[in-house]
């Protein structure tokens, strides 16, 4: 099965009642509920966990199968010297949020912007690898977070 993420932008907190009728009319169309990640609560920074937001625009980002996505994430981790077993694996560093996310919870605009900054900082080194397939993945996943970095979010839709 293919892995798809949805990035939304133009979020505005919804203050009304979220009932079954609202969910069927708006979720998957122009509303999203922010899910938290208990192990990484900062991932939703810039948004209120548990709240519903209306969005102006969304975009779906596909990354092939889960195996293909994991292979590319492992390449990215090796590229920046990240090893989840190393001491300090949870310390700040390039792409740490991406490696620790696992698709659980919503990524808010603060972490999206941080990840875009990481992608931009490492871009020339990624090009220098001369691995076209990896660089296509690199650009694609960066564009997902670029879409959400100003008043937006990213969440796993299906895998």
N, CA, C and O of each residue as an XYZ file, in Angstrom:
636
protein
N       0.834     -1.173      0.000
C       0.000      0.000      0.000
C       0.885      1.244      0.000
O       1.940      1.264      0.634
N       0.461      2.250     -0.694
C       1.215      3.499     -0.781
C       1.023      4.345      0.471
O       0.003      4.263      1.154
N       2.038      5.160      0.749
C       2.013      6.071      1.893
C       1.689      7.471      1.385
O       2.344      7.982      0.476
N       0.676      8.079      1.980
C       0.276      9.438      1.619
C       0.210     10.314      2.862
O      -0.318      9.917      3.901
N       0.759     11.506      2.727
C       0.637     12.541      3.742
C      -0.184     13.670      3.145
O      -0.200     13.866      1.930
N      -0.863     14.410      4.010
C      -1.600     15.594      3.589
C      -0.977     16.797      4.274
O      -0.750     16.791      5.484
N      -0.705     17.823      3.490
C      -0.243     19.104      4.027
C      -1.362     20.112      3.800
O      -1.951     20.175      2.722
N      -1.641     20.891      4.821
C      -2.689     21.913      4.750
C      -2.075     23.270      5.054
O      -1.075     23.369      5.765
N      -2.687     24.314      4.505
C      -2.242     25.663      4.851
C      -3.440     26.594      4.940
O      -4.537     26.283      4.477
N      -3.192     27.748      5.551
C      -4.271     28.701      5.777
C      -5.196     28.246      6.890
O      -6.416     28.373      6.781
N      -4.615     27.714      7.970
C      -5.425     27.189      9.067
C      -6.051     28.310      9.899
O      -5.426     29.334     10.176
N      -7.298     28.079     10.284
C      -8.004     28.963     11.219
C      -8.742     28.065     12.201
O      -9.495     27.175     11.805
N      -8.513     28.311     13.483
C      -9.142     27.480     14.507
C     -10.665     27.605     14.426
O     -11.215     28.704     14.362
N     -11.326     26.450     14.430
C     -12.789     26.386     14.384
C     -13.313     26.410     15.813
O     -12.892     25.605     16.644
N     -14.212     27.312     16.097
C     -14.730     27.482     17.456
C     -16.120     26.885     17.642
O     -16.672     26.957     18.739
N     -16.693     26.301     16.606
C     -18.047     25.752     16.692
C     -18.074     24.328     17.216
O     -17.078     23.814     17.727
N     -19.223     23.707     17.079
C     -19.438     22.335     17.529
C     -18.962     21.370     16.447
O     -19.325     21.497     15.278
N     -18.142     20.402     16.859
C     -17.661     19.369     15.937
C     -18.441     18.092     16.252
O     -18.082     17.328     17.149
N     -19.505     17.884     15.500
C     -20.328     16.695     15.681
C     -20.213     15.807     14.439
O     -19.417     16.089     13.542
N     -20.997     14.752     14.391
C     -20.932     13.812     13.263
C     -21.259     14.499     11.940
O     -20.626     14.212     10.924
N     -22.233     15.398     11.942
C     -22.586     16.108     10.709
C     -21.430     16.982     10.228
O     -21.114     17.013      9.039
N     -20.804     17.692     11.169
C     -19.662     18.537     10.804
C     -18.533     17.674     10.242
O     -17.953     17.991      9.204
N     -18.232     16.580     10.942
C     -17.144     15.694     10.494
C     -17.392     15.185      9.075
O     -16.486     15.215      8.242
N     -18.606     14.720      8.793
C     -18.860     14.166      7.457
C     -18.844     15.243      6.379
O     -18.502     14.960      5.231
N     -19.207     16.462      6.728
C     -19.230     17.547      5.740
C     -17.864     18.190      5.525
O     -17.579     18.673      4.430
N     -17.014     18.204      6.555
C     -15.790     19.003      6.462
C     -14.476     18.221      6.533
O     -13.518     18.579      5.848
N     -14.408     17.163      7.343
C     -13.145     16.435      7.424
C     -12.881     15.790      6.063
O     -13.800     15.268      5.432
N     -11.666     15.826      5.628
C     -11.230     15.391      4.292
C     -11.615     16.391      3.206
O     -11.362     16.141      2.028
N     -12.218     17.514      3.578
C     -12.558     18.556      2.604
C     -11.896     19.886      2.936
O     -11.176     20.456      2.117
N     -12.151     20.373      4.149
C     -11.592     21.673      4.527
C     -11.394     21.827      6.034
O     -11.309     22.946      6.538
N     -11.320     20.696      6.759
C     -11.101     20.744      8.203
C     -10.201     19.595      8.631
O     -10.197     18.525      8.021
N      -9.440     19.836      9.690
C      -8.542     18.825     10.237
C      -8.522     18.968     11.755
O      -8.567     20.078     12.287
N      -8.454     17.837     12.441
C      -8.286     17.841     13.890
C      -6.816     17.567     14.182
O      -6.231     16.639     13.625
N      -6.228     18.365     15.047
C      -4.808     18.235     15.366
C      -4.623     17.119     16.387
O      -5.128     17.194     17.507
N      -3.894     16.091     15.986
C      -3.568     14.970     16.867
C      -2.195     15.199     17.470
O      -1.273     15.649     16.791
N      -2.068     14.887     18.744
C      -0.781     15.017     19.414
C       0.042     13.753     19.288
O      -0.473     12.692     18.935
N       1.314     13.876     19.579
C       2.235     12.750     19.638
C       2.771     12.741     21.065
O       3.575     13.597     21.433
N       2.329     11.772     21.871
C       2.675     11.746     23.294
C       4.184     11.733     23.533
O       4.661     12.303     24.514
N       4.931     11.089     22.648
C       6.386     11.015     22.825
C       7.090     12.270     22.340
O       8.209     12.556     22.769
N       6.457     13.019     21.458
C       7.056     14.229     20.881
C       6.006     15.347     20.871
O       5.547     15.742     19.799
N       5.621     15.859     22.036
C       4.529     16.840     22.083
C       4.817     18.148     21.353
O       3.885     18.871     21.000
N       6.074     18.460     21.124
C       6.425     19.710     20.430
C       6.127     19.654     18.933
O       6.148     20.692     18.271
N       5.855     18.487     18.390
C       5.654     18.369     16.947
C       4.498     19.229     16.447
O       4.527     19.697     15.309
N       3.490     19.443     17.275
C       2.328     20.234     16.863
C       2.478     21.712     17.218
O       1.512     22.467     17.105
N       3.663     22.139     17.643
C       3.857     23.537     18.045
C       3.291     24.495     17.002
O       3.478     24.323     15.798
N       2.595     25.507     17.507
C       1.927     26.477     16.647
C       0.454     26.161     16.470
O      -0.296     26.953     15.898
N       0.039     24.990     16.966
C      -1.362     24.562     16.893
C      -1.776     24.030     18.260
O      -0.926     23.693     19.085
N      -3.064     23.956     18.493
C      -3.580     23.423     19.751
C      -4.034     21.982     19.531
O      -4.964     21.721     18.768
N      -3.364     21.056     20.210
C      -3.704     19.636     20.081
C      -5.151     19.417     20.528
O      -5.589     19.947     21.549
N      -5.877     18.630     19.745
C      -7.271     18.327     20.031
C      -8.252     19.296     19.399
O      -9.455     19.038     19.371
N      -7.746     20.405     18.894
C      -8.613     21.401     18.264
C      -8.817     21.087     16.791
O      -8.017     20.393     16.162
N      -9.901     21.615     16.266
C     -10.210     21.484     14.847
C      -9.884     22.800     14.158
O     -10.181     23.877     14.675
N      -9.275     22.699     12.994
C      -8.913     23.861     12.189
C      -9.525     23.721     10.805
O      -9.531     22.639     10.219
N     -10.032     24.819     10.300
C     -10.456     24.898      8.907
C      -9.216     25.275      8.105
O      -8.378     26.037      8.589
N      -9.088     24.756      6.894
C      -7.942     25.123      6.063
C      -8.402     25.625      4.706
O      -9.477     25.283      4.213
N      -7.538     26.455      4.121
C      -7.845     27.047      2.817
C      -7.452     26.138      1.665
O      -8.098     26.127      0.618
N      -6.383     25.376      1.871
C      -5.859     24.555      0.774
C      -5.140     23.343      1.350
O      -4.538     23.414      2.422
N      -5.209     22.232      0.624
C      -4.434     21.059      1.011
C      -3.765     20.457     -0.217
O      -4.146     20.730     -1.355
N      -2.772     19.642      0.042
C      -2.059     18.927     -1.021
C      -1.668     17.559     -0.474
O      -1.256     17.426      0.679
N      -1.804     16.559     -1.313
C      -1.436     15.197     -0.940
C      -0.044     14.907     -1.481
O       0.298     15.297     -2.598
N       0.750     14.219     -0.673
C       2.117     13.874     -1.047
C       2.294     12.370     -0.888
O       2.189     11.837      0.217
N       2.562     11.689     -2.001
C       2.776     10.252     -1.990
C       4.259      9.921     -2.015
O       5.052     10.606     -2.662
N       4.626      8.854     -1.297
C       6.030      8.458     -1.198
C       6.246      6.989     -1.520
O       7.209      6.387     -1.046
N       5.368      6.409     -2.315
C       5.505      4.999     -2.661
C       5.084      4.128     -1.491
O       4.286      4.546     -0.652
N       5.613      2.938     -1.435
C       5.272      2.021     -0.350
C       5.978      2.437      0.933
O       6.892      3.261      0.918
N       5.539      1.855      2.037
C       6.186      2.130      3.318
C       7.663      1.740      3.269
O       8.509      2.421      3.849
N       7.971      0.640      2.575
C       9.360      0.215      2.440
C      10.211      1.234      1.704
O      11.346      1.498      2.100
N       9.671      1.811      0.634
C      10.395      2.834     -0.131
C      10.604      4.079      0.723
O      11.698      4.644      0.741
N       9.558      4.511      1.433
C       9.684      5.679      2.307
C      10.742      5.437      3.374
O      11.601      6.288      3.601
N      10.685      4.283      4.027
C      11.663      3.981      5.078
C      13.079      3.896      4.529
O      14.026      4.328      5.185
N      13.230      3.347      3.340
C      14.553      3.283      2.716
C      15.111      4.689      2.500
O      16.281      4.949      2.784
N      14.278      5.585      2.003
C      14.731      6.960      1.779
C      14.993      7.698      3.087
O      15.944      8.476      3.174
N      14.168      7.468      4.104
C      14.424      8.084      5.410
C      15.714      7.549      6.019
O      16.455      8.296      6.659
N      15.987      6.259      5.826
C      17.252      5.691      6.308
C      18.443      6.291      5.571
O      19.484      6.540      6.178
N      18.300      6.526      4.264
C      19.371      7.190      3.504
C      19.605      8.593      4.038
O      20.746      9.021      4.207
N      18.505      9.310      4.304
C      18.618     10.665      4.842
C      19.301     10.639      6.208
O      20.162     11.474      6.483
N      18.929      9.702      7.053
C      19.548      9.583      8.377
C      21.046      9.314      8.257
O      21.849      9.947      8.942
N      21.420      8.383      7.396
C      22.839      8.101      7.188
C      23.581      9.291      6.624
O      24.724      9.556      6.997
N      22.938     10.001      5.733
C      23.518     11.184      5.093
C      23.895     12.253      6.113
O      24.935     12.899      5.983
N      23.045     12.440      7.138
C      23.320     13.478      8.143
C      23.953     12.908      9.410
O      24.134     13.632     10.390
N      24.291     11.614      9.400
C      24.981     11.008     10.536
C      24.091     10.698     11.728
O      24.559     10.685     12.866
N      22.823     10.451     11.477
C      21.891     10.155     12.562
C      21.761      8.650     12.753
O      21.612      7.904     11.785
N      21.819      8.210     14.006
C      21.592      6.813     14.368
C      20.673      6.823     15.583
O      21.043      7.358     16.629
N      19.488      6.245     15.465
C      18.502      6.286     16.543
C      19.000      5.631     17.821
O      18.450      5.883     18.893
N      20.031      4.796     17.732
C      20.566      4.120     18.911
C      21.677      4.911     19.595
O      22.112      4.543     20.686
N      22.137      5.982     18.976
C      23.257      6.730     19.549
C      22.804      7.545     20.760
O      21.645      7.952     20.838
N      23.719      7.781     21.705
C      23.385      8.677     22.813
C      23.028     10.051     22.247
O      23.677     10.537     21.321
N      22.011     10.658     22.801
C      21.602     11.975     22.323
C      20.749     11.937     21.072
O      20.592     12.961     20.406
N      20.195     10.785     20.737
C      19.393     10.668     19.511
C      18.188     11.603     19.521
O      17.691     11.987     18.462
N      17.720     11.968     20.706
C      16.573     12.877     20.801
C      16.989     14.339     20.913
O      16.133     15.223     20.961
N      18.286     14.604     20.954
C      18.762     15.982     21.036
C      18.477     16.712     19.726
O      18.286     16.075     18.689
N      18.447     18.047     19.767
C      18.241     18.802     18.522
C      19.311     18.471     17.483
O      20.469     18.227     17.820
N      18.910     18.468     16.243
C      19.820     18.195     15.142
C      19.049     18.212     13.839
O      17.823     18.326     13.843
N      19.753     18.100     12.725
C      19.072     18.145     11.433
C      18.114     16.964     11.253
O      18.479     15.803     11.442
N      16.894     17.298     10.887
C      15.863     16.316     10.542
C      15.427     15.421     11.703
O      14.712     14.444     11.483
N      15.841     15.732     12.928
C      15.514     14.860     14.063
C      14.011     14.624     14.181
O      13.573     13.508     14.461
N      13.233     15.662     13.969
C      11.782     15.522     14.091
C      11.241     14.528     13.066
O      10.334     13.751     13.362
N      11.792     14.558     11.889
C      11.357     13.647     10.835
C      11.680     12.198     11.201
O      10.877     11.297     10.961
N      12.853     11.984     11.781
C      13.254     10.626     12.156
C      12.462     10.103     13.354
O      12.244      8.897     13.470
N      12.033     10.990     14.239
C      11.335     10.582     15.455
C       9.808     10.559     15.294
O       9.106     10.064     16.175
N       9.297     11.081     14.197
C       7.862     11.259     13.991
C       7.113      9.943     13.837
O       6.186      9.662     14.596
N       7.505      9.147     12.873
C       6.829      7.884     12.609
C       5.393      8.038     12.132
O       4.617      7.083     12.186
N       5.026      9.237     11.662
C       3.674      9.466     11.176
C       2.633      9.599     12.268
O       1.438      9.664     11.983
N       3.080      9.641     13.529
C       2.142      9.731     14.651
C       1.963     11.186     15.058
O       2.920     11.859     15.441
N       0.740     11.657     14.971
C       0.441     13.028     15.349
C       0.595     13.987     14.187
O       1.027     13.619     13.094
N       0.229     15.220     14.458
C       0.260     16.285     13.459
C       1.533     17.093     13.612
O       1.922     17.443     14.727
N       2.183     17.390     12.499
C       3.334     18.301     12.493
C       2.784     19.698     12.227
O       2.113     19.927     11.220
N       3.070     20.626     13.131
C       2.591     21.992     12.988
C       3.543     22.872     12.201
O       4.544     22.389     11.672
N       3.239     24.164     12.119
C       4.043     25.082     11.309
C       5.444     25.332     11.854
O       6.364     25.580     11.075
N       5.629     25.272     13.162
C       6.950     25.538     13.745
C       7.937     24.451     13.334
O       9.030     24.752     12.854
N       7.557     23.197     13.519
C       8.438     22.086     13.145
C       8.565     21.995     11.627
O       9.637     21.664     11.121
N       7.492     22.283     10.892
C       7.578     22.293      9.423
C       8.632     23.292      8.959
O       9.449     22.976      8.094
N       8.617     24.495      9.528
C       9.596     25.523      9.148
C      11.010     25.102      9.523
O      11.955     25.363      8.778
N      11.161     24.455     10.670
C      12.488     23.979     11.090
C      13.004     22.929     10.109
O      14.175     22.950      9.731
N      12.132     22.013      9.698
C      12.546     20.982      8.746
C      12.908     21.586      7.394
O      13.874     21.151      6.766
N      12.154     22.576      6.937
C      12.490     23.249      5.675
C      13.867     23.893      5.789
O      14.660     23.819      4.850
N      14.161     24.518      6.915
C      15.491     25.113      7.120
C      16.569     24.033      7.057
O      17.634     24.257      6.480
N      16.304     22.864      7.645
C      17.260     21.749      7.564
C      17.469     21.324      6.112
O      18.605     21.161      5.669
N      16.376     21.145      5.375
C      16.494     20.749      3.970
C      17.290     21.779      3.177
O      18.131     21.413      2.355
N      17.034     23.051      3.413
C      17.765     24.099      2.691
C      19.246     24.097      3.043
O      20.097     24.277      2.172
N      19.553     23.892      4.323
C      20.952     23.881      4.762
C      21.732     22.712      4.163
O      22.919     22.854      3.869
N      21.101     21.585      3.982
C      21.769     20.380      3.488
C      21.598     20.174      1.982
O      22.081     19.177      1.444
N      20.936     21.077      1.308
C      20.587     20.891     -0.099
C      21.799     20.669     -1.004
O      21.810     19.715     -1.782
N      22.796     21.507     -0.921
C      23.961     21.368     -1.812
C      24.692     20.052     -1.574
O      25.205     19.441     -2.512
N      24.739     19.621     -0.327
C      25.368     18.328     -0.024
C      24.531     17.175     -0.573
O      25.080     16.165     -1.013
N      23.214     17.321     -0.550
C      22.339     16.282     -1.120
C      22.526     16.196     -2.631
O      22.549     15.102     -3.195
N      22.659     17.339     -3.281
C      22.919     17.360     -4.727
C      24.248     16.689     -5.032
O      24.366     15.942     -6.004
N      25.245     16.956     -4.201
C      26.593     16.419     -4.423
C      26.642     14.893     -4.336
O      27.590     14.283     -4.830
N      25.651     14.276     -3.727
C      25.610     12.809     -3.665
C      25.430     12.186     -5.044
O      25.781     11.026     -5.259
N      24.883     12.963     -5.975
C      24.623     12.499     -7.341
C      23.763     11.233     -7.364
O      23.999     10.318     -8.152
N      22.774     11.206     -6.493
C      21.796     10.119     -6.435
C      20.442     10.738     -6.775
O      19.749     11.257     -5.900
N      20.077     10.676     -8.051
C      18.885     11.362     -8.543
C      17.607     10.914     -7.828
O      16.765     11.744     -7.487
N      17.463      9.612     -7.602
C      16.257      9.117     -6.928
C      16.151      9.674     -5.511
O      15.081     10.108     -5.082
N      17.267      9.658     -4.791
C      17.259     10.198     -3.436
C      16.960     11.692     -3.454
O      16.196     12.187     -2.626
N      17.565     12.413     -4.402
C      17.341     13.855     -4.431
C      15.895     14.185     -4.809
O      15.362     15.191     -4.342
N      15.259     13.379     -5.631
C      13.832     13.587     -5.925
C      12.999     13.426     -4.654
O      12.094     14.219     -4.392
N      13.309     12.394     -3.867
C      12.641     12.215     -2.575
C      12.892     13.430     -1.682
O      11.965     13.962     -1.071
N      14.136     13.858     -1.613
C      14.553     14.985     -0.778
C      13.752     16.239     -1.129
O      13.235     16.916     -0.240
N      13.651     16.545     -2.404
C      12.901     17.725     -2.855
C      11.406     17.574     -2.582
O      10.735     18.532     -2.197
N      10.896     16.369     -2.786
C       9.463     16.130     -2.610
C       9.049     16.291     -1.143
O       8.050     16.944     -0.841
N       9.822     15.694     -0.242
C       9.450     15.791      1.171
C       9.668     17.218      1.685
O       8.918     17.684      2.543
N      10.677     17.908      1.174
C      10.865     19.314      1.549
C       9.655     20.131      1.104
O       9.171     20.974      1.859
N       9.160     19.892     -0.111
C       8.020     20.669     -0.611
C       6.771     20.445      0.247
O       5.938     21.342      0.378
N       6.644     19.267      0.821
C       5.511     18.993      1.702
C       5.551     19.912      2.927
O       4.538     20.497      3.309
N       6.719     20.028      3.528
C       6.840     20.882      4.710
C       6.833     22.365      4.340
O       6.394     23.195      5.135
N       7.313     22.706      3.146
C       7.207     24.098      2.679
C       5.741     24.509      2.573
O       5.378     25.635      2.912
N       4.914     23.597      2.106
C       3.484     23.868      1.955
C       2.855     24.235      3.300
O       1.944     25.061      3.359
N       3.342     23.618      4.377
C       2.723     23.775      5.697
C       3.425     24.759      6.623
O       2.913     25.057      7.701
N       4.580     25.268      6.227
C       5.419     26.000      7.183
C       4.865     27.345      7.639
O       5.301     27.869      8.664
N       3.938     27.902      6.918
C       3.320     29.167      7.326
C       1.851     28.893      7.604
O       1.036     28.838      6.682
N       1.518     28.722      8.870
C       0.123     28.546      9.251
C      -0.494     27.281      8.648
O      -1.595     27.313      8.099
N       0.246     26.158      8.761
C      -0.257     24.909      8.211
C       0.095     23.716      9.075
O       0.551     23.861     10.209
N      -0.123     22.533      8.519
C       0.195     21.292      9.222
C       0.395     20.161      8.214
O       0.043     20.276      7.040
N       0.971     19.066      8.713
C       1.181     17.852      7.918
C       0.739     16.667      8.773
O       1.018     16.613      9.971
N       0.048     15.719      8.143
C      -0.333     14.502      8.858
C      -0.347     13.324      7.895
O      -0.536     13.483      6.689
N      -0.143     12.141      8.457
C      -0.206     10.901      7.685
C      -1.667     10.618      7.367
O      -2.513     10.602      8.261
N      -1.955     10.397      6.101
C      -3.336     10.106      5.694
C      -3.578      8.615      5.560
O      -4.601      8.111      6.025
N      -2.652      7.899      4.931
C      -2.811      6.455      4.811
C      -1.473      5.802      4.497
O      -0.595      6.380      3.857
N      -1.362      4.576      4.977
C      -0.158      3.782      4.690
C      -0.520      2.313      4.686
O       0.345      1.465      4.465
